């Protein structure tokens, strides 16, 4: 699941260090529900990018047998030159 999400993660180009935490439920069929930002990075662009990475990675092929709540943290550091 981590690899699938990270393959879709495109951090914003804005400078700074950011962390955003999202949560969502993964159903037995791999579909997601209740995707939301649990801890904002302070950047709408970074928060949207994290939500998009999860949405684009779904449905998950390695879904749990029962619905499971997942917390996922994204972090990045970008430097402008």
N, CA, C and O atoms as a printed pandas DataFrame, in Angstrom:
     atom_number atom_name residue_name chain_id  residue_number  x_coord  y_coord  z_coord
0              1         N          UNK        A               1    0.830   -1.184    0.000
1              2        CA          UNK        A               1    0.000    0.000    0.000
2              3         C          UNK        A               1    0.880    1.256    0.000
3              4         O          UNK        A               1    0.612    2.206   -0.735
4              5         N          UNK        A               2    1.915    1.251    0.817
5              6        CA          UNK        A               2    2.813    2.405    0.896
6              7         C          UNK        A               2    3.440    2.703   -0.463
7              8         O          UNK        A               2    3.495    3.857   -0.890
8              9         N          UNK        A               3    3.909    1.663   -1.136
9             10        CA          UNK        A               3    4.542    1.862   -2.445
10            11         C          UNK        A               3    3.556    2.408   -3.472
11            12         O          UNK        A               3    3.911    3.254   -4.292
12            13         N          UNK        A               4    2.330    1.927   -3.425
13            14        CA          UNK        A               4    1.311    2.409   -4.366
14            15         C          UNK        A               4    1.029    3.886   -4.148
15            16         O          UNK        A               4    0.936    4.650   -5.109
16            17         N          UNK        A               5    0.892    4.291   -2.889
17            18        CA          UNK        A               5    0.614    5.698   -2.588
18            19         C          UNK        A               5    1.808    6.569   -2.959
19            20         O          UNK        A               5    1.644    7.616   -3.585
20            21         N          UNK        A               6    3.004    6.142   -2.575
21            22        CA          UNK        A               6    4.193    6.959   -2.845
22            23         C          UNK        A               6    4.465    7.097   -4.348
23            24         O          UNK        A               6    5.033    8.097   -4.786
24            25         N          UNK        A               7    4.064    6.107   -5.126
25            26        CA          UNK        A               7    4.232    6.195   -6.584
26            27         C          UNK        A               7    3.371    7.312   -7.163
27            28         O          UNK        A               7    3.658    7.812   -8.251
28            29         N          UNK        A               8    2.324    7.705   -6.450
29            30        CA          UNK        A               8    1.427    8.768   -6.914
30            31         C          UNK        A               8    1.667   10.106   -6.213
31            32         O          UNK        A               8    0.981   11.085   -6.507
32            33         N          UNK        A               9    2.618   10.160   -5.302
33            34        CA          UNK        A               9    2.899   11.362   -4.516
34            35         C          UNK        A               9    3.790   12.311   -5.306
35            36         O          UNK        A               9    4.915   11.968   -5.671
36            37         N          UNK        A              10    3.273   13.503   -5.563
37            38        CA          UNK        A              10    4.039   14.554   -6.227
38            39         C          UNK        A              10    4.021   15.771   -5.311
39            40         O          UNK        A              10    3.052   16.531   -5.300
40            41         N          UNK        A              11    5.100   15.956   -4.539
41            42        CA          UNK        A              11    5.101   17.091   -3.610
42            43         C          UNK        A              11    5.082   18.418   -4.359
43            44         O          UNK        A              11    5.590   18.516   -5.476
44            45         N          UNK        A              12    4.500   19.430   -3.742
45            46        CA          UNK        A              12    4.475   20.753   -4.362
46            47         C          UNK        A              12    5.880   21.311   -4.504
47            48         O          UNK        A              12    6.810   20.862   -3.834
48            49         N          UNK        A              13    6.024   22.275   -5.366
49            50        CA          UNK        A              13    7.343   22.866   -5.602
50            51         C          UNK        A              13    7.654   24.025   -4.658
51            52         O          UNK        A              13    8.742   24.596   -4.725
52            53         N          UNK        A              14    6.723   24.377   -3.789
53            54        CA          UNK        A              14    6.963   25.484   -2.872
54            55         C          UNK        A              14    8.073   25.124   -1.880
55            56         O          UNK        A              14    8.209   23.971   -1.470
56            57         N          UNK        A              15    8.854   26.127   -1.509
57            58        CA          UNK        A              15    9.984   25.908   -0.608
58            59         C          UNK        A              15    9.507   25.645    0.808
59            60         O          UNK        A              15    8.450   26.120    1.221
60            61         N          UNK        A              16   10.293   24.889    1.537
61            62        CA          UNK        A              16   10.003   24.648    2.937
62            63         C          UNK        A              16    9.925   23.176    3.270
63            64         O          UNK        A              16    9.979   22.317    2.390
64            65         N          UNK        A              17    9.797   22.901    4.543
65            66        CA          UNK        A              17    9.635   21.547    5.039
66            67         C          UNK        A              17    8.192   21.380    5.472
67            68         O          UNK        A              17    7.684   22.180    6.257
68            69         N          UNK        A              18    7.547   20.382    4.985
69            70        CA          UNK        A              18    6.127   20.169    5.272
70            71         C          UNK        A              18    5.869   18.721    5.657
71            72         O          UNK        A              18    6.554   17.807    5.198
72            73         N          UNK        A              19    4.873   18.530    6.504
73            74        CA          UNK        A              19    4.368   17.205    6.844
74            75         C          UNK        A              19    2.846   17.286    6.853
75            76         O          UNK        A              19    2.261   18.230    7.385
76            77         N          UNK        A              20    2.231   16.299    6.265
77            78        CA          UNK        A              20    0.773   16.218    6.280
78            79         C          UNK        A              20    0.395   14.778    6.601
79            80         O          UNK        A              20    0.999   13.840    6.082
80            81         N          UNK        A              21   -0.596   14.612    7.448
81            82        CA          UNK        A              21   -1.067   13.280    7.807
82            83         C          UNK        A              21   -2.517   13.134    7.360
83            84         O          UNK        A              21   -3.363   13.983    7.642
84            85         N          UNK        A              22   -2.778   12.044    6.663
85            86        CA          UNK        A              22   -4.136   11.757    6.209
86            87         C          UNK        A              22   -4.596   10.440    6.819
87            88         O          UNK        A              22   -3.779    9.612    7.223
88            89         N          UNK        A              23   -5.895   10.256    6.882
89            90        CA          UNK        A              23   -6.443    8.969    7.316
90            91         C          UNK        A              23   -7.557    8.579    6.360
91            92         O          UNK        A              23   -8.200    9.424    5.735
92            93         N          UNK        A              24   -7.764    7.270    6.266
93            94        CA          UNK        A              24   -8.821    6.755    5.401
94            95         C          UNK        A              24   -9.112    5.316    5.796
95            96         O          UNK        A              24   -8.313    4.658    6.462
96            97         N          UNK        A              25  -10.253    4.855    5.377
97            98        CA          UNK        A              25  -10.641    3.464    5.614
98            99         C          UNK        A              25  -10.445    2.702    4.315
99           100         O          UNK        A              25  -10.817    3.178    3.242
100          101         N          UNK        A              26   -9.856    1.514    4.416
101          102        CA          UNK        A              26   -9.706    0.624    3.265
102          103         C          UNK        A              26  -10.667   -0.539    3.468
103          104         O          UNK        A              26  -10.588   -1.261    4.461
104          105         N          UNK        A              27  -11.562   -0.706    2.523
105          106        CA          UNK        A              27  -12.534   -1.801    2.579
106          107         C          UNK        A              27  -11.924   -3.097    2.043
107          108         O          UNK        A              27  -10.851   -3.081    1.439
108          109         N          UNK        A              28  -12.596   -4.188    2.262
109          110        CA          UNK        A              28  -12.107   -5.498    1.825
110          111         C          UNK        A              28  -11.904   -5.577    0.311
111          112         O          UNK        A              28  -11.095   -6.372   -0.166
112          113         N          UNK        A              29  -12.633   -4.758   -0.442
113          114        CA          UNK        A              29  -12.475   -4.750   -1.904
114          115         C          UNK        A              29  -11.384   -3.784   -2.373
115          116         O          UNK        A              29  -11.181   -3.625   -3.577
116          117         N          UNK        A              30  -10.673   -3.133   -1.432
117          118        CA          UNK        A              30   -9.578   -2.229   -1.776
118          119         C          UNK        A              30   -9.983   -0.779   -1.968
119          120         O          UNK        A              30   -9.134    0.096   -2.132
120          121         N          UNK        A              31  -11.287   -0.531   -1.946
121          122        CA          UNK        A              31  -11.775    0.847   -2.109
122          123         C          UNK        A              31  -11.530    1.643   -0.826
123          124         O          UNK        A              31  -11.445    1.081    0.266
124          125         N          UNK        A              32  -11.419    2.967   -0.986
125          126        CA          UNK        A              32  -11.206    3.820    0.181
126          127         C          UNK        A              32  -12.485    4.601    0.506
127          128         O          UNK        A              32  -13.317    4.865   -0.362
128          129         N          UNK        A              33  -12.609    4.957    1.779
129          130        CA          UNK        A              33  -13.713    5.782    2.270
130          131         C          UNK        A              33  -13.150    6.742    3.299
131          132         O          UNK        A              33  -12.083    6.516    3.869
132          133         N          UNK        A              34  -13.881    7.806    3.522
133          134        CA          UNK        A              34  -13.597    8.733    4.620
134          135         C          UNK        A              34  -12.177    9.294    4.589
135          136         O          UNK        A              34  -11.554    9.467    5.637
136          137         N          UNK        A              35  -11.670    9.574    3.403
137          138        CA          UNK        A              35  -10.338   10.164    3.260
138          139         C          UNK        A              35  -10.365   11.590    3.776
139          140         O          UNK        A              35  -11.208   12.386    3.364
140          141         N          UNK        A              36   -9.444   11.919    4.679
141          142        CA          UNK        A              36   -9.401   13.276    5.216
142          143         C          UNK        A              36   -8.004   13.610    5.720
143          144         O          UNK        A              36   -7.200   12.723    6.004
144          145         N          UNK        A              37   -7.733   14.908    5.825
145          146        CA          UNK        A              37   -6.485   15.396    6.399
146          147         C          UNK        A              37   -6.648   15.394    7.913
147          148         O          UNK        A              37   -7.539   16.054    8.449
148          149         N          UNK        A              38   -5.798   14.661    8.589
149          150        CA          UNK        A              38   -5.820   14.617   10.054
150          151         C          UNK        A              38   -4.954   15.732   10.637
151          152         O          UNK        A              38   -5.312   16.356   11.636
152          153         N          UNK        A              39   -3.816   15.969   10.001
153          154        CA          UNK        A              39   -2.904   17.020   10.445
154          155         C          UNK        A              39   -2.406   17.760    9.213
155          156         O          UNK        A              39   -1.655   17.212    8.406
156          157         N          UNK        A              40   -2.827   19.002    9.077
157          158        CA          UNK        A              40   -2.480   19.811    7.913
158          159         C          UNK        A              40   -1.008   20.229    7.950
159          160         O          UNK        A              40   -0.405   20.382    9.012
160          161         N          UNK        A              41   -0.471   20.401    6.775
161          162        CA          UNK        A              41    0.900   20.888    6.637
162          163         C          UNK        A              41    0.957   22.407    6.754
163          164         O          UNK        A              41    2.031   22.988    6.911
164          165         N          UNK        A              42   -0.202   23.037    6.676
165          166        CA          UNK        A              42   -0.247   24.493    6.633
166          167         C          UNK        A              42   -0.249   25.012    5.203
167          168         O          UNK        A              42   -0.340   26.218    4.972
168          169         N          UNK        A              43   -0.148   24.102    4.253
169          170        CA          UNK        A              43   -0.155   24.450    2.831
170          171         C          UNK        A              43   -1.296   23.690    2.161
171          172         O          UNK        A              43   -1.297   22.459    2.135
172          173         N          UNK        A              44   -2.265   24.426    1.620
173          174        CA          UNK        A              44   -3.377   23.776    0.920
174          175         C          UNK        A              44   -2.869   22.913   -0.227
175          176         O          UNK        A              44   -3.406   21.837   -0.490
176          177         N          UNK        A              45   -1.832   23.390   -0.908
177          178        CA          UNK        A              45   -1.274   22.668   -2.048
178          179         C          UNK        A              45   -0.696   21.313   -1.610
179          180         O          UNK        A              45   -0.912   20.301   -2.276
180          181         N          UNK        A              46    0.026   21.298   -0.509
181          182        CA          UNK        A              46    0.611   20.049   -0.006
182          183         C          UNK        A              46   -0.480   19.104    0.488
183          184         O          UNK        A              46   -0.419   17.899    0.242
184          185         N          UNK        A              47   -1.477   19.645    1.182
185          186        CA          UNK        A              47   -2.572   18.818    1.678
186          187         C          UNK        A              47   -3.336   18.175    0.518
187          188         O          UNK        A              47   -3.660   16.989    0.568
188          189         N          UNK        A              48   -3.622   18.955   -0.516
189          190        CA          UNK        A              48   -4.331   18.420   -1.686
190          191         C          UNK        A              48   -3.499   17.344   -2.389
191          192         O          UNK        A              48   -4.043   16.341   -2.853
192          193         N          UNK        A              49   -2.180   17.554   -2.467
193          194        CA          UNK        A              49   -1.305   16.574   -3.123
194          195         C          UNK        A              49   -1.323   15.240   -2.376
195          196         O          UNK        A              49   -1.297   14.180   -3.001
196          197         N          UNK        A              50   -1.369   15.286   -1.051
197          198        CA          UNK        A              50   -1.420   14.059   -0.257
198          199         C          UNK        A              50   -2.741   13.327   -0.482
199          200         O          UNK        A              50   -2.749   12.110   -0.665
200          201         N          UNK        A              51   -3.843   14.048   -0.471
201          202        CA          UNK        A              51   -5.150   13.436   -0.721
202          203         C          UNK        A              51   -5.205   12.829   -2.120
203          204         O          UNK        A              51   -5.749   11.741   -2.308
204          205         N          UNK        A              52   -4.648   13.525   -3.087
205          206        CA          UNK        A              52   -4.639   13.048   -4.473
206          207         C          UNK        A              52   -3.811   11.767   -4.611
207          208         O          UNK        A              52   -4.191   10.864   -5.355
208          209         N          UNK        A              53   -2.691   11.685   -3.906
209          210        CA          UNK        A              53   -1.848   10.485   -3.980
210          211         C          UNK        A              53   -2.628    9.253   -3.524
211          212         O          UNK        A              53   -2.541    8.197   -4.151
212          213         N          UNK        A              54   -3.378    9.381   -2.451
213          214        CA          UNK        A              54   -4.164    8.250   -1.944
214          215         C          UNK        A              54   -5.285    7.910   -2.924
215          216         O          UNK        A              54   -5.494    6.743   -3.255
216          217         N          UNK        A              55   -5.998    8.924   -3.381
217          218        CA          UNK        A              55   -7.110    8.705   -4.315
218          219         C          UNK        A              55   -6.625    8.040   -5.604
219          220         O          UNK        A              55   -7.265    7.117   -6.110
220          221         N          UNK        A              56   -5.496    8.510   -6.130
221          222        CA          UNK        A              56   -4.981    7.956   -7.379
222          223         C          UNK        A              56   -4.436    6.531   -7.223
223          224         O          UNK        A              56   -4.417    5.765   -8.186
224          225         N          UNK        A              57   -3.995    6.178   -6.015
225          226        CA          UNK        A              57   -3.447    4.844   -5.775
226          227         C          UNK        A              57   -4.538    3.786   -5.591
227          228         O          UNK        A              57   -4.304    2.599   -5.816
228          229         N          UNK        A              58   -5.715    4.219   -5.186
229          230        CA          UNK        A              58   -6.821    3.289   -4.927
230          231         C          UNK        A              58   -7.449    2.819   -6.242
231          232         O          UNK        A              58   -7.384    3.546   -7.233
232          233         N          UNK        A              59   -8.049    1.638   -6.281
233          234        CA          UNK        A              59   -8.229    0.701   -5.177
234          235         C          UNK        A              59   -6.931   -0.072   -4.906
235          236         O          UNK        A              59   -6.110   -0.265   -5.804
236          237         N          UNK        A              60   -6.764   -0.504   -3.667
237          238        CA          UNK        A              60   -5.562   -1.218   -3.253
238          239         C          UNK        A              60   -5.742   -2.710   -3.461
239          240         O          UNK        A              60   -6.744   -3.290   -3.042
240          241         N          UNK        A              61   -4.767   -3.328   -4.111
241          242        CA          UNK        A              61   -4.843   -4.756   -4.412
242          243         C          UNK        A              61   -4.598   -5.616   -3.177
243          244         O          UNK        A              61   -5.108   -6.733   -3.082
244          245         N          UNK        A              62   -3.821   -5.097   -2.236
245          246        CA          UNK        A              62   -3.495   -5.880   -1.035
246          247         C          UNK        A              62   -4.410   -5.458    0.113
247          248         O          UNK        A              62   -3.939   -5.140    1.205
248          249         N          UNK        A              63   -5.692   -5.457   -0.135
249          250        CA          UNK        A              63   -6.672   -5.003    0.850
250          251         C          UNK        A              63   -6.774   -5.982    2.009
251          252         O          UNK        A              63   -6.594   -7.188    1.836
252          253         N          UNK        A              64   -7.065   -5.451    3.195
253          254        CA          UNK        A              64   -7.242   -6.329    4.358
254          255         C          UNK        A              64   -8.556   -7.123    4.249
255          256         O          UNK        A              64   -9.442   -6.762    3.474
256          257         N          UNK        A              65   -8.667   -8.175    5.011
257          258        CA          UNK        A              65   -9.883   -8.997    4.993
258          259         C          UNK        A              65  -11.087   -8.220    5.515
259          260         O          UNK        A              65  -12.210   -8.426    5.055
260          261         N          UNK        A              66  -10.853   -7.334    6.469
261          262        CA          UNK        A              66  -11.907   -6.497    7.036
262          263         C          UNK        A              66  -11.548   -5.033    6.795
263          264         O          UNK        A              66  -10.398   -4.716    6.493
264          265         N          UNK        A              67  -12.516   -4.153    6.928
265          266        CA          UNK        A              67  -12.237   -2.719    6.795
266          267         C          UNK        A              67  -11.212   -2.299    7.840
267          268         O          UNK        A              67  -11.293   -2.698    9.002
268          269         N          UNK        A              68  -10.249   -1.491    7.415
269          270        CA          UNK        A              68   -9.175   -1.047    8.289
270          271         C          UNK        A              68   -8.959    0.444    8.105
271          272         O          UNK        A              68   -9.003    0.956    6.987
272          273         N          UNK        A              69   -8.725    1.138    9.215
273          274        CA          UNK        A              69   -8.393    2.564    9.140
274          275         C          UNK        A              69   -6.882    2.703    9.027
275          276         O          UNK        A              69   -6.128    2.087    9.780
276          277         N          UNK        A              70   -6.455    3.522    8.074
277          278        CA          UNK        A              70   -5.036    3.717    7.799
278          279         C          UNK        A              70   -4.684    5.182    8.046
279          280         O          UNK        A              70   -5.429    6.082    7.656
280          281         N          UNK        A              71   -3.551    5.413    8.691
281          282        CA          UNK        A              71   -2.994    6.756    8.853
282          283         C          UNK        A              71   -1.708    6.780    8.039
283          284         O          UNK        A              71   -0.866    5.889    8.155
284          285         N          UNK        A              72   -1.571    7.792    7.231
285          286        CA          UNK        A              72   -0.425    7.879    6.336
286          287         C          UNK        A              72    0.169    9.276    6.458
287          288         O          UNK        A              72   -0.563   10.264    6.409
288          289         N          UNK        A              73    1.487    9.370    6.615
289          290        CA          UNK        A              73    2.144   10.668    6.752
290          291         C          UNK        A              73    3.049   10.926    5.557
291          292         O          UNK        A              73    3.842   10.076    5.153
292          293         N          UNK        A              74    2.906   12.118    5.008
293          294        CA          UNK        A              74    3.744   12.561    3.895
294          295         C          UNK        A              74    4.662   13.661    4.419
295          296         O          UNK        A              74    4.232   14.530    5.178
296          297         N          UNK        A              75    5.905   13.619    4.016
297          298        CA          UNK        A              75    6.816   14.689    4.396
298          299         C          UNK        A              75    7.750   14.995    3.244
299          300         O          UNK        A              75    8.098   14.112    2.460
300          301         N          UNK        A              76    8.151   16.246    3.147
301          302        CA          UNK        A              76    9.111   16.620    2.111
302          303         C          UNK        A              76    9.814   17.906    2.496
303          304         O          UNK        A              76    9.333   18.686    3.318
304          305         N          UNK        A              77   10.952   18.100    1.886
305          306        CA          UNK        A              77   11.709   19.328    2.060
306          307         C          UNK        A              77   12.086   19.814    0.676
307          308         O          UNK        A              77   12.632   19.068   -0.138
308          309         N          UNK        A              78   11.787   21.073    0.426
309          310        CA          UNK        A              78   12.061   21.663   -0.877
310          311         C          UNK        A              78   12.835   22.958   -0.670
311          312         O          UNK        A              78   12.512   23.754    0.211
312          313         N          UNK        A              79   13.848   23.157   -1.482
313          314        CA          UNK        A              79   14.679   24.357   -1.371
314          315         C          UNK        A              79   14.639   25.111   -2.692
315          316         O          UNK        A              79   14.854   24.535   -3.759
316          317         N          UNK        A              80   14.366   26.377   -2.608
317          318        CA          UNK        A              80   14.397   27.208   -3.824
318          319         C          UNK        A              80   15.806   27.730   -4.018
319          320         O          UNK        A              80   16.506   28.048   -3.056
320          321         N          UNK        A              81   16.209   27.814   -5.267
321          322        CA          UNK        A              81   17.556   28.324   -5.576
322          323         C          UNK        A              81   17.445   29.544   -6.424
323          324         O          UNK        A              81   18.461   30.131   -6.797
